[in-house]
Amino acid sequence: MKKLLKFNEYLRNLYGCKVFKVSIDANFTCPNRDGTKSKLGCIYCDPYGSSSRVHKKNTPIKEQLLKNIEFRKTRYKAKKFIAYFQSFSNTYASLDKLKLLYDEAIYSHIDIVGLSISTRSDCIDEEKVKLIASYRKFLPFVSIELGLQSMHDKTLSLINRKETLKDFIKAYELIKKYNLHLCVHVILGLPGETKEDMLKTASFLAKLKIDGIKLHLLIALKNTVLEKMYLEGKFKPLTYDEYVDISKSFISKLDNNCIIHKLAGSGYPKDILAPRWIYEKKLQVIEDINC
């Protein structure tokens, strides 16, 4: 496989020590959930919106971070940390509220040295990007993670994404205008997509020279529209070998400077309906992709 720098290696080079991301659930929602665009959400999204589910609902941000940091210091000997706003769309609020939440996170602990914010393209505007970029004055690493999932509007419609490639390009241009690290999420195995379709998304991202990539397998989780589709025989997940093959080909098309943030996102283990191999063989699949 084409050898691209892995995110943990990038962070070690940047900080000179072991750095971990610590997830935050700041009680955001999403325009595809609250009725602004839809109440159904994307077909694969569960009611927790990609939450790590480490903490109880409404746990204060500082409490979440301190608990996570202590655990990672003890178990993994981590030295520094990146506050990661993970669940749902973490720019989907007023500018004042966002500043309060981001400030609470980065000032929670002296060893927080970076900020990462996951969101949707249609929840980004210039004022929000400027706010996020302002943290680069004192944090070496500040990033925005955007869920593209696929470059194909037909696919985005099928998965009820309620945004378009045009939305992504607009957000991309804003983020790069302020020189922020951009990590893009892509899902492999979306309904109706061939390997060729997925590789077109890779080629598109290569032309944009994105900073980082997170690859995910499309998984049928409990309490999602995709669960119903799977049970009705309307969704067939990729096999282990198919995912390895497509992932390798996808990565081979990316820009040489693109950083691999993740190769196999999986979801909450107890809620994985299909394919179960993503949980049972997750470490093995990452190893095989890296071969």
VOPAGU-2260 file (C-alpha; in pm, 1 decimal, decimal comma):
REM VOPAGU-2260
SITE   aa  ch    i         X         Y         Z
SITE  MET   A    0       0,0       0,0       0,0
SITE  LYS   A    1     108,0     358,0     -60,7
SITE  LYS   A    2     273,1     476,7     260,3
SITE  LEU   A    3     115,5     793,5     394,2
SITE  LEU   A    4     194,0     947,1     731,5
SITE  LYS   A    5     -31,9     824,6    1010,5
SITE  PHE   A    6    -196,9    1074,5    1242,3
SITE  ASN   A    7     -23,8     949,4    1557,2
SITE  GLU   A    8     312,8     984,7    1380,9
SITE  TYR   A    9     221,7    1334,7    1266,2
SITE  LEU   A   10     133,9    1436,8    1622,2
SITE  ARG   A   11     452,9    1287,4    1765,0
SITE  ASN   A   12     655,9    1480,0    1507,6
SITE  LEU   A   13     467,5    1800,0    1590,8
SITE  TYR   A   14     479,5    1775,9    1971,3
SITE  GLY   A   15     773,2    1542,9    2036,3
SITE  CYS   A   16     567,2    1312,8    2259,1
SITE  LYS   A   17     265,0    1081,6    2264,5
SITE  VAL   A   18     -54,6    1280,4    2197,7
SITE  PHE   A   19    -412,6    1151,7    2225,9
SITE  LYS   A   20    -745,2    1294,5    2112,0
SITE  VAL   A   21   -1007,5    1306,4    2386,5
SITE  SER   A   22   -1369,8    1299,7    2273,2
SITE  ILE   A   23   -1631,6    1550,2    2384,6
SITE  ASP   A   24   -2010,2    1529,9    2362,7
SITE  ALA   A   25   -2125,8    1891,9    2391,0
SITE  ASN   A   26   -2497,0    1818,3    2339,4
SITE  PHE   A   27   -2511,7    1948,2    1985,1
SITE  THR   A   28   -2767,2    1829,7    1732,7
SITE  CYS   A   29   -2779,2    1846,9    1353,9
SITE  PRO   A   30   -2997,4    2020,0    1090,4
SITE  ASN   A   31   -3070,7    1673,6     954,2
SITE  ARG   A   32   -3211,3    1571,1    1293,6
SITE  ASP   A   33   -3385,2    1872,9    1441,6
SITE  GLY   A   34   -3627,8    1927,7    1154,7
SITE  THR   A   35   -3443,9    2212,3     983,2
SITE  LYS   A   36   -3374,6    1981,6     689,4
SITE  SER   A   37   -3509,5    1650,3     815,4
SITE  LYS   A   38   -3583,4    1460,3    1134,6
SITE  LEU   A   39   -3462,0    1124,9    1005,3
SITE  GLY   A   40   -3087,5    1186,8     991,2
SITE  CYS   A   41   -2852,4    1000,3     759,4
SITE  ILE   A   42   -2950,2     636,3     711,8
SITE  TYR   A   43   -2644,7     512,2     905,3
SITE  CYS   A   44   -2655,1     759,5    1193,5
SITE  ASP   A   45   -2770,9     632,4    1532,4
SITE  PRO   A   46   -2940,4     848,1    1799,1
SITE  TYR   A   47   -2601,5     921,6    1956,5
SITE  GLY   A   48   -2449,7    1095,3    1653,5
SITE  SER   A   49   -2108,3     924,0    1659,0
SITE  SER   A   50   -2070,8     973,3    2032,9
SITE  SER   A   51   -1808,3     759,5    2205,8
SITE  ARG   A   52   -2067,4     708,9    2483,6
SITE  VAL   A   53   -1800,9     723,7    2751,8
SITE  HIS   A   54   -1999,6     976,7    2954,5
SITE  LYS   A   55   -2357,6    1023,4    3065,9
SITE  LYS   A   56   -2570,5    1273,6    2876,7
SITE  ASN   A   57   -2515,2    1636,8    2982,8
SITE  THR   A   58   -2183,5    1567,3    3156,8
SITE  PRO   A   59   -1993,4    1901,2    3171,5
SITE  ILE   A   60   -1716,1    1936,6    2914,1
SITE  LYS   A   61   -1444,7    1987,5    3174,2
SITE  GLU   A   62   -1552,8    1675,3    3362,4
SITE  GLN   A   63   -1547,9    1471,1    3040,3
SITE  LEU   A   64   -1199,8    1589,5    2954,1
SITE  LEU   A   65   -1046,3    1545,9    3298,3
SITE  LYS   A   66   -1176,0    1189,8    3324,7
SITE  ASN   A   67   -1052,9    1098,9    2976,4
SITE  ILE   A   68    -715,0    1261,4    3027,8
SITE  GLU   A   69    -653,1    1084,7    3357,6
SITE  PHE   A   70    -742,3     749,6    3201,1
SITE  ARG   A   71    -510,0     797,1    2904,1
SITE  LYS   A   72    -224,6     925,0    3116,4
SITE  THR   A   73    -248,7     617,5    3336,9
SITE  ARG   A   74    -311,3     352,0    3073,1
SITE  TYR   A   75    -124,9     480,8    2767,8
SITE  LYS   A   76     133,9     716,1    2922,0
SITE  ALA   A   77       0,5     997,1    2705,1
SITE  LYS   A   78     158,3    1337,2    2761,6
SITE  LYS   A   79     -51,6    1585,5    2564,9
SITE  PHE   A   80    -410,0    1595,4    2440,8
SITE  ILE   A   81    -634,3    1733,0    2168,4
SITE  ALA   A   82    -987,9    1829,8    2267,7
SITE  TYR   A   83   -1211,6    1661,1    2010,3
SITE  PHE   A   84   -1570,6    1780,3    1965,0
SITE  GLN   A   85   -1705,7    1459,3    1812,9
SITE  SER   A   86   -2080,3    1404,0    1849,8
SITE  PHE   A   87   -2322,3    1544,5    1591,2
SITE  SER   A   88   -2244,7    1883,7    1425,2
SITE  ASN   A   89   -2013,7    2084,3    1648,0
SITE  THR   A   90   -2052,2    2420,8    1477,7
SITE  TYR   A   91   -2432,2    2409,1    1481,8
SITE  ALA   A   92   -2491,4    2692,1    1731,2
SITE  SER   A   93   -2446,7    3066,5    1770,7
SITE  LEU   A   94   -2097,3    3213,2    1758,8
SITE  ASP   A   95   -2114,0    3315,2    2125,8
SITE  LYS   A   96   -2215,8    2967,3    2238,3
SITE  LEU   A   97   -1943,8    2805,4    2029,6
SITE  LYS   A   98   -1677,3    3028,1    2182,8
SITE  LEU   A   99   -1793,5    2942,0    2534,5
SITE  LEU   A  100   -1781,9    2569,2    2461,1
SITE  TYR   A  101   -1447,4    2574,3    2281,7
SITE  ASP   A  102   -1292,2    2791,8    2553,5
SITE  GLU   A  103   -1419,4    2561,2    2825,9
SITE  ALA   A  104   -1254,7    2268,9    2649,8
SITE  ILE   A  105    -912,0    2411,5    2580,2
SITE  TYR   A  106    -877,3    2572,0    2923,9
SITE  SER   A  107    -987,8    2258,7    3111,6
SITE  HIS   A  108    -637,5    2117,0    3147,9
SITE  ILE   A  109    -283,6    2246,1    3098,8
SITE  ASP   A  110    -195,1    1949,2    2877,7
SITE  ILE   A  111    -460,6    2025,7    2614,6
SITE  VAL   A  112    -253,1    2143,5    2320,0
SITE  GLY   A  113    -492,8    2113,7    2027,6
SITE  LEU   A  114    -853,1    2145,4    1914,0
SITE  SER   A  115   -1044,9    1931,9    1664,2
SITE  ILE   A  116   -1404,1    2001,5    1560,9
SITE  SER   A  117   -1624,1    1762,0    1364,5
SITE  THR   A  118   -1914,4    1909,0    1170,4
SITE  ARG   A  119   -2118,6    1922,9     849,4
SITE  SER   A  120   -2037,7    2141,3     551,1
SITE  ASP   A  121   -2372,8    2319,3     576,8
SITE  CYS   A  122   -2301,0    2418,6     938,3
SITE  ILE   A  123   -1992,7    2622,2     845,8
SITE  ASP   A  124   -1971,2    2993,0     769,6
SITE  GLU   A  125   -1685,4    3242,8     763,7
SITE  GLU   A  126   -1740,1    3379,5    1114,1
SITE  LYS   A  127   -1732,0    3029,8    1263,3
SITE  VAL   A  128   -1419,5    2938,5    1070,3
SITE  LYS   A  129   -1253,6    3262,8    1183,1
SITE  LEU   A  130   -1337,8    3178,0    1544,8
SITE  ILE   A  131   -1186,5    2831,0    1513,8
SITE  ALA   A  132    -881,0    2970,6    1335,0
SITE  SER   A  133    -825,4    3218,9    1620,6
SITE  TYR   A  134    -717,6    2929,0    1844,4
SITE  ARG   A  135    -412,1    2876,1    1624,4
SITE  LYS   A  136    -254,9    3173,7    1800,7
SITE  PHE   A  137    -172,6    2948,4    2095,4
SITE  LEU   A  138    -250,2    2591,3    1988,7
SITE  PRO   A  139     -10,7    2416,4    1746,3
SITE  PHE   A  140    -285,9    2196,5    1601,9
SITE  VAL   A  141    -638,2    2312,9    1516,3
SITE  SER   A  142    -851,6    2113,4    1275,9
SITE  ILE   A  143   -1198,1    2085,7    1129,6
SITE  GLU   A  144   -1333,7    1744,5    1032,0
SITE  LEU   A  145   -1594,7    1742,9     756,2
SITE  GLY   A  146   -1815,7    1450,2     665,0
SITE  LEU   A  147   -1812,1    1436,2     286,5
SITE  GLN   A  148   -1891,3    1060,7     278,5
SITE  SER   A  149   -1908,4    1062,6    -104,3
SITE  MET   A  150   -1857,0    1313,8    -383,2
SITE  HIS   A  151   -2163,3    1181,6    -566,8
SITE  ASP   A  152   -2482,7    1381,5    -511,0
SITE  LYS   A  153   -2693,9    1081,7    -611,8
SITE  THR   A  154   -2541,2     884,3    -324,4
SITE  LEU   A  155   -2582,0    1173,5     -81,3
SITE  SER   A  156   -2951,2    1182,7    -168,6
SITE  LEU   A  157   -2988,0     805,7    -122,4
SITE  ILE   A  158   -2837,8     820,6     227,2
SITE  ASN   A  159   -3054,8    1122,6     319,8
SITE  ARG   A  160   -2747,5    1338,4     377,2
SITE  LYS   A  161   -2941,3    1657,5     297,6
SITE  GLU   A  162   -2631,4    1833,6     167,8
SITE  THR   A  163   -2445,6    1836,6    -163,4
SITE  LEU   A  164   -2096,7    1836,3    -308,0
SITE  LYS   A  165   -2141,4    2209,7    -364,3
SITE  ASP   A  166   -2187,5    2254,5      13,4
SITE  PHE   A  167   -1864,8    2065,1      77,4
SITE  ILE   A  168   -1663,7    2268,0    -174,1
SITE  LYS   A  169   -1786,2    2594,3     -22,6
SITE  ALA   A  170   -1684,9    2479,4     327,3
SITE  TYR   A  171   -1352,3    2346,4     198,0
SITE  GLU   A  172   -1265,2    2683,0      43,5
SITE  LEU   A  173   -1344,1    2866,5     367,6
SITE  ILE   A  174   -1138,7    2628,6     580,3
SITE  LYS   A  175    -837,3    2648,7     349,9
SITE  LYS   A  176    -867,0    3028,1     331,8
SITE  TYR   A  177    -787,0    3032,6     704,2
SITE  ASN   A  178    -517,1    2766,5     672,6
SITE  LEU   A  179    -680,0    2515,4     905,7
SITE  HIS   A  180    -601,9    2145,1     901,4
SITE  LEU   A  181    -889,3    1975,0     717,5
SITE  CYS   A  182    -968,6    1608,9     777,8
SITE  VAL   A  183   -1238,1    1457,8     554,6
SITE  HIS   A  184   -1458,2    1159,7     643,5
SITE  VAL   A  185   -1547,3     914,2     366,2
SITE  ILE   A  186   -1767,1     604,0     391,8
SITE  LEU   A  187   -1691,8     301,8     175,8
SITE  GLY   A  188   -1973,5      69,1      73,2
SITE  LEU   A  189   -2254,2     323,9      40,3
SITE  PRO   A  190   -2571,0     203,7    -139,9
SITE  GLY   A  191   -2539,0     191,6    -516,4
SITE  GLU   A  192   -2170,2     278,7    -526,3
SITE  THR   A  193   -1920,4      69,9    -719,8
SITE  LYS   A  194   -1549,2      55,0    -647,5
SITE  GLU   A  195   -1501,6     296,7    -937,3
SITE  ASP   A  196   -1743,1     544,8    -776,4
SITE  MET   A  197   -1551,2     530,6    -447,9
SITE  LEU   A  198   -1217,5     581,8    -621,6
SITE  LYS   A  199   -1357,6     888,0    -800,8
SITE  THR   A  200   -1412,1    1036,8    -454,6
SITE  ALA   A  201   -1047,0     960,4    -374,3
SITE  SER   A  202    -927,8    1129,7    -693,9
SITE  PHE   A  203   -1146,4    1431,7    -620,0
SITE  LEU   A  204    -993,6    1466,9    -272,3
SITE  ALA   A  205    -642,9    1423,7    -413,8
SITE  LYS   A  206    -698,4    1725,1    -638,8
SITE  LEU   A  207    -806,6    1929,7    -336,8
SITE  LYS   A  208    -492,8    1822,9    -145,9
SITE  ILE   A  209    -683,5    1771,6     177,7
SITE  ASP   A  210    -471,4    1745,8     491,9
SITE  GLY   A  211    -619,1    1427,2     635,8
SITE  ILE   A  212    -861,3    1141,4     575,4
SITE  LYS   A  213   -1081,1     916,2     787,9
SITE  LEU   A  214   -1210,8     606,5     613,5
SITE  HIS   A  215   -1518,9     429,6     745,2
SITE  LEU   A  216   -1696,0     110,7     649,0
SITE  LEU   A  217   -2071,8     147,2     608,0
SITE  ILE   A  218   -2214,0     -43,1     904,5
SITE  ALA   A  219   -2573,3    -126,9     990,0
SITE  LEU   A  220   -2613,2     -11,1    1349,5
SITE  LYS   A  221   -2914,1     -75,7    1567,3
SITE  ASN   A  222   -3178,9     198,7    1573,9
SITE  THR   A  223   -3091,9     332,7    1229,0
SITE  VAL   A  224   -3268,2     335,8     893,4
SITE  LEU   A  225   -2986,2     116,7     765,1
SITE  GLU   A  226   -3076,2    -151,0    1020,3
SITE  LYS   A  227   -3421,0    -178,9     861,1
SITE  MET   A  228   -3269,7    -188,8     512,6
SITE  TYR   A  229   -3032,4    -467,2     615,7
SITE  LEU   A  230   -3305,1    -676,7     775,0
SITE  GLU   A  231   -3518,4    -635,8     462,5
SITE  GLY   A  232   -3231,0    -744,3     238,2
SITE  LYS   A  233   -3189,4    -398,7      83,5
SITE  PHE   A  234   -2833,4    -344,5     207,6
SITE  LYS   A  235   -2538,5    -579,0     169,8
SITE  PRO   A  236   -2222,5    -467,9     355,0
SITE  LEU   A  237   -1875,9    -501,6     207,7
SITE  THR   A  238   -1686,0    -817,9     290,0
SITE  TYR   A  239   -1353,8    -806,0     473,6
SITE  ASP   A  240   -1158,0    -862,9     151,7
SITE  GLU   A  241   -1359,8    -604,3     -41,2
SITE  TYR   A  242   -1297,7    -339,1     223,4
SITE  VAL   A  243    -923,1    -408,0     232,9
SITE  ASP   A  244    -898,9    -396,5    -146,4
SITE  ILE   A  245   -1101,5     -76,2    -187,7
SITE  SER   A  246    -923,5      97,1     102,3
SITE  LYS   A  247    -581,4      24,0     -46,5
SITE  SER   A  248    -688,7     151,5    -387,1
SITE  PHE   A  249    -850,0     459,6    -230,5
SITE  ILE   A  250    -536,3     551,3     -36,5
SITE  SER   A  251    -316,4     497,9    -341,9
SITE  LYS   A  252    -498,0     782,7    -518,3
SITE  LEU   A  253    -464,3    1039,5    -238,1
SITE  ASP   A  254    -208,7    1319,4    -233,7
SITE  ASN   A  255     128,0    1211,6     -90,8
SITE  ASN   A  256      99,7    1462,9     194,5
SITE  CYS   A  257    -243,1    1345,6     310,7
SITE  ILE   A  258    -236,5    1213,4     668,2
SITE  ILE   A  259    -423,0     895,9     759,2
SITE  HIS   A  260    -636,9     976,9    1063,6
SITE  LYS   A  261    -835,7     652,4    1059,8
SITE  LEU   A  262    -865,9     342,6     841,8
SITE  ALA   A  263   -1163,8     161,1     987,5
SITE  GLY   A  264   -1420,0     346,7    1196,0
SITE  SER   A  265   -1659,6     100,5    1353,9
SITE  GLY   A  266   -1919,8     239,8    1593,8
SITE  TYR   A  267   -2037,5     124,9    1935,5
SITE  PRO   A  268   -1964,6    -253,8    1954,9
SITE  LYS   A  269   -2297,3    -368,2    2102,7
SITE  ASP   A  270   -2492,2    -184,8    1833,0
SITE  ILE   A  271   -2309,9    -330,7    1532,1
SITE  LEU   A  272   -2556,2    -544,7    1340,0
SITE  ALA   A  273   -2356,4    -601,5    1021,6
SITE  PRO   A  274   -2088,0    -667,4     928,4
SITE  ARG   A  275   -1964,8    -801,1    1262,2
SITE  TRP   A  276   -1613,6    -851,2    1128,6
SITE  ILE   A  277   -1542,9    -477,8    1164,6
SITE  TYR   A  278   -1554,5    -525,6    1541,1
SITE  GLU   A  279   -1411,4    -875,8    1562,0
SITE  LYS   A  280   -1122,2    -813,2    1319,9
SITE  LYS   A  281   -1070,3    -437,3    1339,4
SITE  LEU   A  282    -699,9    -451,4    1425,9
SITE  GLN   A  283    -640,6    -716,3    1161,8
SITE  VAL   A  284    -814,5    -519,9     887,8
SITE  ILE   A  285    -603,0    -212,1     965,6
SITE  GLU   A  286    -289,6    -425,9     950,7
SITE  ASP   A  287    -394,5    -578,5     618,4
SITE  ILE   A  288    -471,5    -237,4     466,9
SITE  ASN   A  289    -127,2    -118,1     575,0
SITE  CYS   A  290      51,0    -411,6     406,5
